[in-house]
Amino acid sequence: MPSCSLGMMDIQIAALCDFAVDYGGRLCIFGVFESLSFPSFPALHLQCAIVLRVSFRKEDEGNHRLLLNFVDADGQSIVPPLDTQMALELPPDGFCAARNFILNLQNLKFDKAGLYAVDISLDNRSVASIPLTVRQFDWKPASPPA
């Protein structure tokens, strides 16, 4: 019998991106990234999104807790964690399905360069972590033409 996940609920996609949209159950993701660079700190990243696609089976039906926590290298939250309940239900003839989650973030503040991560838990069980490296670059204004 085919399976849409390896165990119980399964994270199929977990990413940071510039923009994402759910279009009738189809997940459209634009500009996936794993690093950001800024000329100085503190720095603001104007807009991005955390994207998840969770697959589930008939035995996963019911209420579940999803927790997203965007943390710095010390484990400190840089934005308030998203802690939400989700109800999963399949049609009577369904065996498996997927649910898309998009969390849009604006004016994301980074106090310093370093490693960051989005830690993801389902039902109090850590299931994924999206790493992010934040770097500082030397910015030099262009010299005027001679």
GIDADA-V957507 format. One record per backbone hydrogen bond with DSSP energy under -1.0 kcal/mol. NH is the residue of the N-H (numbers start at 0). CO is the residue of the C=O. If there is no record, write none. Layout:
# GIDADA-V957507
nh=NH co=CO
nh=NH co=CO
This chain:
# GIDADA-V957507
nh=9 co=54
nh=11 co=52
nh=12 co=52
nh=14 co=50
nh=16 co=48
nh=17 co=29
nh=18 co=29
nh=20 co=27
nh=22 co=25
nh=25 co=22
nh=27 co=20
nh=29 co=18
nh=32 co=15
nh=35 co=132
nh=37 co=134
nh=42 co=109
nh=44 co=107
nh=47 co=104
nh=48 co=16
nh=49 co=102
nh=50 co=14
nh=51 co=100
nh=52 co=12
nh=53 co=98
nh=54 co=9
nh=55 co=96
nh=57 co=94
nh=59 co=56
nh=60 co=57
nh=61 co=87
nh=63 co=85
nh=65 co=83
nh=66 co=120
nh=67 co=81
nh=68 co=118
nh=70 co=116
nh=71 co=75
nh=74 co=71
nh=77 co=69
nh=81 co=67
nh=83 co=65
nh=85 co=63
nh=87 co=61
nh=93 co=90
nh=96 co=55
nh=98 co=53
nh=100 co=51
nh=102 co=49
nh=104 co=47
nh=106 co=45
nh=107 co=44
nh=109 co=42
nh=113 co=133
nh=115 co=131
nh=116 co=70
nh=117 co=129
nh=118 co=68
nh=119 co=127
nh=120 co=66
nh=121 co=124
nh=122 co=64
nh=124 co=121
nh=126 co=119
nh=127 co=119
nh=129 co=117
nh=131 co=115
nh=132 co=33
nh=133 co=113
nh=134 co=35
nh=136 co=37
